[in-house]
Amino acid sequence: MRKLLLPLAAAVAALAAAVPAMAGVTGPAIYVDGTLYRTVGTPTDFSGTGAPASSFQPIYSFGALQQSVATAAPGDAGFRGGRWLVMAVSFTNYPAAVTAYDTNGSGNFDSFAELSAAIAAGAATVSDTGTRFECPLIEVPQGS
């Protein structure tokens, strides 16, 4: 019996250690109209629930290239309360796209307007990842 309980206890301990890593306040993670936000990671997953896409806010994930870009934040018209539909962004040449479409000289894409221009010109493409989740946006204080 003891041989059976030891692996089970180890598995439960590993799971308990992993759960806090999925939750908690993140560092700067998401741009909306030039403003940087952090979030609170939550273990929610609305993928496959059948909820209409219109109930989620698009968030554009650049992978390791830079922070994500969302189309709205709290207080903006059309904000859907932190329910996100993840769109993957890919580039043929990320540095060239930033040079061409970074309208405010920030050195990255920090608004949907900039990203949208890159998409319209064919410098970027997006695809729905199928991931749907919920988490809040918390504005990062300037100078942080």
Buried (B, 14 or more C-beta within 10 A) or exposed (E): EEEEEEEEEEEEEEEEEEEEEEEEEEEEBBBBBEBBBBBEBBEBEBEEEEEEEEEBBBBBBBEEBBBBBBBBBEEEEEBBEBBBBBBBBEBEEBEEBBEBBBEEEBEBBBBBBBBBBBBEEEBBEBEEEEBBBBBEBBBBEEEE
